[in-house]
Amino acid sequence: MDVPENITANLHLLWPEFLITGLAFVVLTVDFLLPRERKNVLAAVSIVGLVAIAVFSILLLGNEDDTPLYEGIFLVDRFSLVFKIIFLGLGVLIILASADFVKKYLHHPGEYYAIILFSILGMMLMAASAELLTAYISLELLSFSLYILVSMARDDPKSNEAGVKYILLGAFASALLLYGISLVYGALGTTTFADIGQAMGSGLDTSPNLMIGVVLIIAGLGFKVAAVPFHMWTPDIYEGAPLPVTAYLAVGSKAAAFALILRLFATAFMQSIEEWQLIIAALAAVTMTLGNVVALAQSNIKRLLAYSSIGQVGYLLVGVAALSAAASNAVILHLVGYGLANLAAFVAVIAFYNVTGKDKVSDFAGLADRNPFIAMALTVALFSLAGLPFFAGFITKFYLFVAAAEEDLLWLAGVAIVNSLISLYYYLNIIKQMYMHPAEDGSPVRVSLPTGGLLAILVVGTIAVGVYPAPLVDIIETATAVILPGV
């Protein structure tokens, strides 16, 4: 059977996805051949491969404009390229953060690194998807990878319990999403973002089935980003998952989901913004408020960071509610700034846990004496998450709140500012433990050179984005111009 020429002509544009799939199988193959004492090589193989794919992607796709593949269900453009680089960079950081933890606590490093690579493939496909079923399949590739990663610590009952909970609730959310897609298709006869947007902007009466479908899609995606009231899985899964996986969940899954949300809402639902804007704004307000208020009562640092991440999702939804070019820029900028700061916080916690095996907030008492560098790095990360000046969180939240105010959502910006002040309390409580409370165990907390170097990079990145975000903003603006031209 002859393959249509228009399908094969641009097949080379999918090389980054092919390469990361191949890299995952290379890691699995090398894992079979290596003795147990040399398994740490797998982390190096994964990192080198990811860096090479990132460079190759920039060279291959850097000059590509909006190129549709397979009749428009998959788009190769500047928006997807920027997110591909973000995801590949995130993969490098997570694998670096995982190396010591995996060596000490997990028994199957090959499977662990390979599944991370498959999850990155799912993220890359999500950012480039321009059709609901393609986006759904990409999202499920990511979700199934995360289900496995959460339950990777097979000897830990909490990890096993977290994996089961995540699978069951994730299956329910996927059912909601798929049912919503079927209702949208039934109402409009298409699942392509551009065609949905055209149909919604044609002046036709909005059918109840269509709006129910849109609401179900919002609910399904709300689960994936842990927006209230779809957040119930987050604290238990974050606490039970291995620490590097918790960090990955907190940053990676949210970045991928918001990449999809931005393209979907900007392309498909922009014409009916009056129908859903208040829903998203209400979700944002409730999400940030519940996340920050409940975080005040947490004693386990993983649960505290889980509720903190729920609060951060609320801030990101502010940008979605205000959907404009400025708001989309702010969402992507906040994803980067939040990712750097949150990873810095988690790497500091991982470095502490690798030595002590403890993860209570009170266990961090006296850390400034036991390891001043880790305490300083964690302090910088927490100040950034709280949105204090000179750190990434301040400038990214500033962009978000200004964008909301410009779109007549001043009340929502006010709610976000109040929540930022609330979050400062529980972040300062951790800092107080590190600097003002004596340690029960005064032994030094030593950190390996790779972990220390990664922590330094994340701290410098957090400060650099806060002090001089202009180069990053310029790159982001070229990405959002693709999904919101002329807005």
LOLUM-264957 format. One record per residue (C-alpha): residue number from 1; residue in one letter; x, y, z. Coordinates in Angstrom, 2 decimals. Last residue first. Example, Ala and Ser with C-alpha at 12.3 -4.5 7.8 and 13.67 -1.06 7.14 Angstrom:
BEGIN
    nr   rest      east     north        up
     2      S     13.67     -1.06      7.14
     1      A     12.30     -4.50      7.80
END
This chain:
BEGIN
    nr   rest      east     north        up
   487      V     -4.09     38.84     20.91
   486      G     -2.44     39.15     17.50
   485      P     -1.41     35.52     17.34
   484      L     -2.40     33.57     20.47
   483      I     -1.17     30.00     19.98
   482      V      1.96     30.80     17.96
   481      A      2.70     34.15     19.64
   480      T      2.87     32.17     22.90
   479      A      6.14     30.54     21.86
   478      T      7.90     33.68     20.60
   477      E      6.87     35.39     23.85
   476      I      8.47     32.59     25.87
   475      I     11.87     33.18     24.26
   474      D     11.72     36.92     24.97
   473      V     10.59     36.28     28.57
   472      L     13.60     34.01     29.15
   471      P     16.00     36.68     27.91
   470      A     14.25     39.37     30.06
   469      P     14.10     37.46     33.38
   468      Y     17.01     39.31     35.05
   467      V     16.79     39.41     38.87
   466      G     14.15     36.78     39.61
   465      V     15.16     34.48     36.77
   464      A     18.80     34.73     37.90
   463      I     17.92     34.05     41.56
   462      T     16.09     30.81     40.81
   461      G     18.75     29.77     38.29
   460      V     21.55     30.36     40.80
   459      V     19.68     28.25     43.37
   458      L     19.01     25.49     40.83
   457      I     22.64     25.39     39.70
   456      A     23.89     25.27     43.32
   455      L     21.53     22.40     44.14
   454      L     22.75     20.49     41.09
   453      G     26.36     20.98     42.18
   452      G     25.59     19.79     45.70
   451      T     23.80     16.72     44.35
   450      P     26.66     15.91     41.98
   449      L     29.30     16.49     44.73
   448      S     27.56     14.35     47.36
   447      V     26.01     15.99     50.40
   446      R     27.09     15.54     54.00
   445      V     24.73     16.24     56.86
   444      P     26.98     16.87     59.86
   443      S     26.21     15.19     63.22
   442      G     24.40     17.41     65.70
   441      D     21.46     15.09     66.28
   440      E     18.64     16.69     68.26
   439      A     19.28     19.92     66.35
   438      P     18.70     23.25     68.04
   437      H     15.90     25.51     66.76
   436      M     16.49     28.98     65.33
   435      Y     18.08     28.48     61.90
   434      M     16.62     25.31     60.38
   433      Q     13.35     25.26     62.33
   432      K     12.76     28.95     61.65
   431      I     13.29     28.34     57.94
   430      I     10.61     25.63     58.02
   429      N      8.23     27.98     59.86
   428      L      9.04     30.74     57.37
   427      Y      7.59     28.59     54.57
   426      Y      4.47     27.99     56.66
   425      Y      3.92     31.72     57.23
   424      L      4.88     32.93     53.74
   423      S      2.06     30.85     52.27
   422      I     -0.53     33.12     53.89
   421      L      1.06     36.20     52.28
   420      S      0.96     34.54     48.87
   419      N     -2.67     33.70     49.53
   418      V     -3.49     37.39     50.09
   417      I     -1.78     38.25     46.78
   416      A     -3.75     35.55     44.94
   415      V     -7.08     36.78     46.33
   414      G     -6.22     40.31     45.17
   413      A     -5.31     39.04     41.68
   412      L     -8.70     37.33     41.58
   411      W    -10.47     40.56     42.53
   410      L     -8.56     42.41     39.79
   409      L     -9.90     40.06     37.15
   408      D    -10.66     42.82     34.63
   407      E     -8.29     41.38     31.97
   406      E     -5.49     43.83     32.84
   405      A     -5.75     42.78     36.49
   404      A     -5.16     39.14     35.56
   403      A     -2.09     40.03     33.48
   402      V     -0.74     42.13     36.38
   401      F     -1.23     39.18     38.75
   400      L      0.57     36.73     36.51
   399      Y      3.53     38.99     35.67
   398      F      4.00     39.81     39.37
   397      K      3.75     36.12     40.22
   396      T      6.64     35.39     37.84
   395      I      8.71     38.31     39.17
   394      F      8.31     37.35     42.82
   393      G      8.65     33.59     42.37
   392      A     11.99     33.91     40.58
   391      F     13.77     35.53     43.54
   390      F     14.93     39.13     44.06
   389      P     11.64     40.02     45.77
   388      L      9.64     37.47     47.83
   387      G      7.09     35.27     46.06
   386      A      6.49     32.58     48.68
   385      L      7.88     29.95     46.32
   384      S     10.97     32.13     45.86
   383      F     11.50     32.52     49.61
   382      L     11.11     28.75     49.96
   381      A     13.75     28.03     47.31
   380      V     16.20     30.55     48.76
   379      T     15.73     29.05     52.24
   378      L     16.23     25.51     50.92
   377      A     19.50     26.57     49.30
   376      M     20.70     28.29     52.48
   375      A     19.85     25.28     54.65
   374      I     21.57     22.92     52.20
   373      F     24.69     25.13     52.23
   372      P     24.76     25.59     56.01
   371      N     24.97     21.82     56.64
   370      R     24.69     20.63     60.26
   369      D     24.59     24.12     61.77
   368      A     21.94     25.48     59.39
   367      L     20.13     22.13     59.74
   366      G     19.42     22.91     63.39
   365      A     15.82     21.70     63.27
   364      F     15.08     20.03     59.94
   363      D     13.55     17.03     61.73
   362      S     10.70     19.29     62.91
   361      V      9.41     19.53     59.33
   360      K      9.24     15.74     59.18
   359      D     11.05     13.91     56.37
   358      K     13.67     11.70     58.01
   357      G     15.98      9.06     56.45
   356      T     18.95     10.97     57.87
   355      V     21.60     10.98     55.12
   354      N     19.53     10.44     51.96
   353      Y     16.70     12.44     53.58
   352      F     18.79     15.62     53.86
   351      A     19.94     15.44     50.23
   350      I     16.36     14.64     49.16
   349      V     15.02     17.65     51.11
   348      A     17.58     19.94     49.46
   347      V     16.74     18.42     46.07
   346      F     13.05     18.99     46.82
   345      A     13.47     22.67     47.65
   344      A     15.69     23.27     44.60
   343      L     13.16     21.42     42.45
   342      N     10.41     23.69     43.76
   341      A     12.45     26.82     43.08
   340      L     13.44     25.84     39.53
   339      G      9.97     24.54     38.63
   338      Y      8.22     27.57     40.11
   337      G     10.35     29.89     37.99
   336      V      9.84     27.81     34.83
   335      L      6.10     27.26     35.36
   334      H      5.78     30.93     36.35
   333      L      7.31     32.00     33.03
   332      I      4.94     29.67     31.15
   331      V      1.91     31.09     32.97
   330      A      3.12     34.69     32.62
   329      N      3.58     34.39     28.87
   328      S      0.07     32.95     28.65
   327      A     -1.27     35.88     30.69
   326      A      0.47     38.45     28.49
   325      A     -0.85     36.82     25.30
   324      S     -4.32     36.58     26.79
   323      L     -6.24     34.04     28.89
   322      A     -7.16     35.75     32.16
   321      A     -8.68     32.51     33.47
   320      V     -5.60     30.58     32.28
   319      G     -3.28     33.04     34.05
   318      V     -5.21     32.75     37.31
   317      L     -5.05     28.97     36.80
   316      L     -1.28     29.23     37.29
   315      Y     -1.76     30.90     40.69
   314      G     -4.16     28.15     41.76
   313      V     -1.68     25.52     40.63
   312      Q      0.84     27.14     42.99
   311      G     -1.56     26.59     45.89
   310      I     -1.80     22.91     44.99
   309      S      2.02     22.85     44.93
   308      S      2.06     24.21     48.49
   307      Y     -0.38     21.48     49.48
   306      A      2.08     18.89     48.21
   305      L      5.04     20.78     49.67
   304      L      3.45     20.47     53.11
   303      R      2.66     16.80     52.48
   302      K      6.31     16.17     51.62
   301      I      7.48     18.24     54.61
   300      N      5.44     16.22     57.08
   299      S      4.04     18.43     59.87
   298      Q      1.19     20.00     57.89
   297      A     -1.28     22.45     59.49
   296      L     -0.36     25.58     57.53
   295      A     -0.48     23.61     54.27
   294      V     -4.27     23.43     54.70
   293      V     -4.54     27.22     54.30
   292      N     -2.18     27.41     51.30
   291      G     -3.80     24.65     49.24
   290      L     -7.35     25.61     50.19
   289      T     -6.87     29.22     49.16
   288      M     -4.90     28.57     45.96
   287      T     -7.42     26.01     44.74
   286      V    -10.56     27.95     45.71
   285      A     -9.42     31.11     43.90
   284      A     -8.15     29.29     40.82
   283      L    -11.26     27.10     40.53
   282      A    -13.42     30.25     40.78
   281      A    -11.39     31.90     38.01
   280      I    -11.64     28.74     35.87
   279      I    -15.42     28.64     36.23
   278      L    -15.71     32.42     35.68
   277      Q    -13.80     32.13     32.40
   276      W    -15.88     29.21     31.11
   275      E    -18.78     30.63     29.11
   274      E    -17.34     34.11     28.56
   273      I    -14.27     32.52     26.96
   272      S    -16.37     31.02     24.16
   271      Q    -14.12     32.06     21.24
   270      M    -11.00     31.09     23.20
   269      F    -12.16     27.48     23.62
   268      A    -10.34     25.62     20.85
   267      T     -7.07     27.44     20.14
   266      A     -6.26     29.36     23.33
   265      F     -8.02     26.88     25.62
   264      L     -6.45     23.79     24.08
   263      R     -2.97     25.30     23.59
   262      L     -2.81     26.64     27.14
   261      I     -4.29     23.48     28.68
   260      L     -1.83     21.19     26.86
   259      A      1.20     23.15     28.06
   258      F     -0.51     23.37     31.46
   257      A     -0.70     19.58     31.66
   256      A      2.95     19.15     30.70
   255      A      4.20     21.71     33.24
   254      K      1.96     20.25     35.95
   253      S      3.14     16.67     35.38
   252      G      6.77     17.78     35.43
   251      V      6.87     20.02     38.51
   250      A      5.14     18.47     41.52
   249      L      5.10     14.98     40.03
   248      Y      8.83     15.08     39.38
   247      A      9.54     16.29     42.90
   246      T      7.37     13.48     44.28
   245      V      9.24     11.06     42.02
   244      P     12.54     12.27     43.47
   243      L     11.15     11.65     47.01
   242      P      9.84      8.13     46.44
   241      A      6.03      8.24     46.43
   240      G      4.04      7.83     49.64
   239      E      3.93     11.45     50.79
   238      Y      3.23     12.91     47.35
   237      I      0.58     10.25     46.67
   236      D     -1.15     10.85     50.00
   235      P     -1.11     14.66     49.66
   234      T     -2.15     14.76     45.95
   233      W     -5.05     12.34     45.60
   232      M     -7.74     14.68     46.91
   231      H     -6.86     17.45     44.47
   230      F     -9.90     17.31     42.18
   229      P    -11.84     19.89     44.23
   228      V     -9.49     21.79     43.94
   227      A     -6.86     21.70     41.18
   226      A     -4.39     18.81     41.27
   225      V     -2.91     19.41     37.76
   224      K     -4.05     16.03     36.41
   223      F     -7.32     16.18     38.33
   222      G     -8.16     19.58     36.85
   221      L     -7.49     18.13     33.38
   220      G    -10.33     15.68     33.91
   219      A    -12.58     18.33     35.45
   218      I    -11.89     20.82     32.63
   217      I    -12.68     18.10     30.09
   216      L    -15.89     17.34     32.00
   215      V    -16.87     21.04     31.91
   214      V    -16.19     21.23     28.14
   213      G    -18.34     18.14     27.57
   212      I    -21.15     19.57     29.69
   211      M    -20.91     22.74     27.59
   210      L    -21.16     20.76     24.36
   209      N    -24.01     18.60     25.62
   208      P    -25.99     21.69     26.65
   207      S    -25.76     23.04     23.07
   206      T    -24.14     26.39     22.36
   205      D    -26.13     28.22     19.69
   204      L    -24.08     28.72     16.54
   203      G    -22.23     32.02     16.18
   202      S    -19.34     30.64     14.15
   201      G    -16.79     31.12     16.94
   200      M    -17.55     27.81     18.62
   199      A    -17.28     25.96     15.31
   198      Q    -13.98     27.65     14.43
   197      G    -12.54     26.90     17.87
   196      I    -13.58     23.25     17.60
   195      D    -12.04     23.09     14.12
   194      A     -8.74     24.52     15.39
   193      F     -8.61     22.15     18.38
   192      T     -9.33     19.03     16.32
   191      T    -11.96     16.76     17.90
   190      T    -14.70     17.18     15.30
   189      G    -18.42     16.47     14.85
   188      L    -19.46     19.49     16.90
   187      A    -21.95     18.19     19.48
   186      G    -21.05     14.51     19.39
   185      Y    -17.34     15.32     19.29
   184      V    -17.68     17.58     22.34
   183      L    -19.67     14.86     24.13
   182      S    -17.06     12.21     23.27
   181      I    -14.24     14.45     24.56
   180      G    -16.10     14.96     27.84
   179      Y    -16.51     11.20     28.20
   178      L    -12.77     10.77     27.64
   177      L    -11.92     13.38     30.28
   176      L    -14.31     11.94     32.85
   175      A    -12.98      8.43     32.21
   174      S     -9.40      9.69     32.55
   173      A    -10.30     11.23     35.92
   172      F    -11.71      7.89     37.13
   171      A     -8.63      6.02     35.90
   170      G     -6.40      8.52     37.72
   169      L     -8.33      7.97     40.93
   168      L     -7.78      4.22     40.76
   167      I     -4.17      4.41     39.52
   166      Y     -3.14      7.07     42.07
   165      K     -4.68      5.20     44.96
   164      V     -2.90      1.97     43.97
   163      G      0.45      3.75     43.54
   162      A      0.13      5.58     46.86
   161      E     -0.55      2.29     48.68
   160      N      2.52      0.69     47.12
   159      S      4.67      3.70     48.02
   158      K      3.34      3.74     51.58
   157      P      4.05      0.00     51.95
   156      D      7.74      0.57     51.09
   155      D      9.54     -2.53     49.78
   154      R      8.34     -1.89     46.22
   153      A      9.74      1.62     46.05
   152      M      8.61      2.14     42.42
   151      S      4.95      2.71     43.34
   150      V      4.98      6.39     42.33
   149      L      7.14      5.63     39.28
   148      I      4.64      3.08     37.96
   147      Y      1.66      5.41     38.21
   146      L      3.80      8.20     36.75
   145      S      4.53      6.21     33.59
   144      F      0.84      5.38     33.25
   143      S     -0.01      9.09     33.53
   142      L      2.52     10.24     30.93
   141      L      1.36      7.71     28.36
   140      E     -2.23      8.57     29.36
   139      L     -1.62     12.25     28.62
   138      S     -0.26     11.40     25.17
   137      I     -3.34      9.28     24.46
   136      Y     -5.63     12.10     25.62
   135      A     -3.78     14.75     23.59
   134      T     -4.09     12.62     20.47
   133      L     -7.78     12.12     21.27
   132      L     -8.34     15.88     21.73
   131      E     -6.47     17.19     18.69
   130      A     -3.68     19.75     18.48
   129      S     -1.00     17.79     20.33
   128      A      2.50     19.29     20.37
   127      A      2.75     19.97     24.11
   126      M      1.13     16.61     24.90
   125      L      3.58     14.74     22.65
   124      M      6.54     16.22     24.51
   123      M      4.99     15.32     27.86
   122      G      4.37     11.71     26.80
   121      L      7.99     11.41     25.61
   120      I      9.10     12.79     28.98
   119      S      7.09      9.99     30.63
   118      F      8.91      7.44     28.47
   117      L     12.25      8.88     29.62
   116      I     11.20      8.70     33.28
   115      I     10.15      5.10     32.64
   114      A     13.63      4.32     31.31
   113      Y     15.32      5.88     34.35
   112      Y     13.30      3.80     36.82
   111      E     13.43      0.58     34.78
   110      G     17.22      0.74     34.67
   109      P     17.51      1.71     38.33
   108      H     15.72     -1.39     39.62
   107      H     16.41     -1.86     43.33
   106      L     15.53      1.56     44.74
   105      Y     16.68      3.01     48.10
   104      K     20.41      3.76     48.14
   103      K     21.42      3.93     44.49
   102      V     18.08      5.43     43.51
   101      F     18.45      8.19     46.11
   100      D     22.00      9.04     45.05
    99      A     21.07      9.30     41.34
    98      S     17.61     10.86     41.71
    97      A     18.51     14.56     41.72
    96      L     20.65     14.11     38.61
    95      I     17.80     12.17     36.97
    94      I     15.36     14.93     37.92
    93      L     17.59     17.70     36.56
    92      V     18.24     15.97     33.22
    91      G     14.53     15.18     32.81
    90      L     13.62     18.79     33.57
    89      G     15.96     19.91     30.80
    88      L     14.23     17.54     28.38
    87      F     10.84     18.82     29.51
    86      I     11.80     22.50     29.17
    85      I     13.40     21.87     25.77
    84      K     10.24     20.13     24.56
    83      F      8.18     22.99     26.02
    82      V     10.03     25.56     23.93
    81      L      9.75     23.34     20.84
    80      S      5.98     22.85     21.29
    79      F      5.37     26.60     21.31
    78      R      7.86     27.26     18.48
    77      D      6.01     24.93     16.13
    76      V      5.63     21.27     15.21
    75      L      1.92     20.52     15.49
    74      F      0.20     17.15     15.78
    73      I     -3.46     16.50     14.93
    72      G     -3.27     18.84     11.94
    71      E     -3.79     16.49      9.01
    70      Y     -1.12     14.03     10.14
    69      L      1.50     16.73     10.80
    68      P      0.98     20.48     11.00
    67      T      4.00     22.80     10.65
    66      D      3.69     26.20     12.35
    65      D      7.15     27.61     11.81
    64      E     10.33     25.59     11.91
    63      N     13.60     27.52     12.30
    62      G     14.66     26.00     15.62
    61      L     13.27     22.57     14.75
    60      L     16.35     20.58     13.74
    59      L     19.07     22.55     15.54
    58      I     16.98     23.05     18.68
    57      S     15.86     19.41     18.67
    56      F     19.45     18.16     18.19
    55      V     20.63     20.17     21.19
    54      A     17.80     18.79     23.34
    53      I     18.38     15.24     22.06
    52      A     22.08     15.46     22.98
    51      V     21.25     16.75     26.46
    50      L     18.74     13.94     26.96
    49      G     21.19     11.27     25.81
    48      V     23.98     12.55     28.04
    47      I     21.60     12.55     31.01
    46      S     20.25      9.05     30.33
    45      V     23.71      7.52     29.84
    44      A     24.96      9.23     33.02
    43      A     22.02      7.89     35.04
    42      L     22.59      4.41     33.63
    41      V     26.25      4.46     34.69
    40      N     25.02      4.22     38.30
    39      K     24.24      0.54     37.55
    38      R     27.91     -0.42     37.96
    37      E     27.63     -2.38     41.24
    36      R     24.63     -4.33     39.94
    35      P     26.48     -5.81     36.94
    34      L     25.69     -4.19     33.58
    33      L     24.28     -6.00     30.54
    32      F     20.57     -5.93     31.34
    31      D     20.75     -2.26     32.35
    30      V     22.41     -1.44     29.03
    29      T     19.31     -2.80     27.27
    28      L     16.89     -0.82     29.44
    27      V     18.90      2.38     28.93
    26      V     19.02      1.77     25.16
    25      F     15.24      1.21     25.15
    24      A     14.69      4.60     26.80
    23      L     17.14      6.24     24.40
    22      G     15.22      4.83     21.43
    21      T     12.01      6.42     22.67
    20      I     13.90      9.67     23.22
    19      L     15.23      9.48     19.68
    18      F     11.87      8.80     18.04
    17      E     10.31     11.79     19.84
    16      P     13.18     14.07     18.83
    15      W     12.99     12.67     15.24
    14      L      9.36     13.69     14.77
    13      L     10.26     16.50     12.38
    12      H     11.88     13.88     10.11
    11      L      8.39     12.67      9.19
    10      N      7.77     15.88      7.27
     9      A      7.50     14.41      3.78
     8      T      6.20     11.02      4.95
     7      I      2.62     12.05      5.64
     6      N      2.30     14.47      2.69
     5      E      3.55     11.74      0.32
     4      P      0.68      9.41      1.07
     3      V      1.95      5.89      1.88
     2      D      1.35      3.42     -0.94
     1      M      0.00      0.00      0.00
END
